[in-house]
């Protein structure tokens, strides 16, 4: 019985030590998002052939990425310090920040719901999604020097 209690205590302690790093988590999420957008960009630029199934799979992955975004968990108070390009405006205007992410998610869902039939249609969708990214970056991200 003692061993069981000790084992449970050790697992509980280990679980409390393994706290996620919100800066690393959000950077990983955004790197994944950038990689997916880059894959679509190659198709739009003609560097890769348009493959409707592959494009739809990438759009679904972008939607899944956006659905993982949780501003409270990824940008908690105090996570503006450290290796981050998150602008103070995020914490000053959390509602606006969330609205920007909600727009990206809505546009990603719309792209999945109405998959592009060709590279030109994908270009229009990618321009919308990229515009969402750019708007957010202009307001809520510090430019790297």
Secondary structure, DSSP 8 states (H G I E B T S, - for coil): -HHHHHHHHHHHHHHHH----HHHHHHHHHHHHHHHHHHHHHHHTTSS---HHHHHHHHHHHHHHHHT--HHHHS-TTTTSSS--B-THHHH-HHHHHHHHHHHHHHHHHHHHT--SSHHHHHHHHHHHHHHHHHHHHHHB----
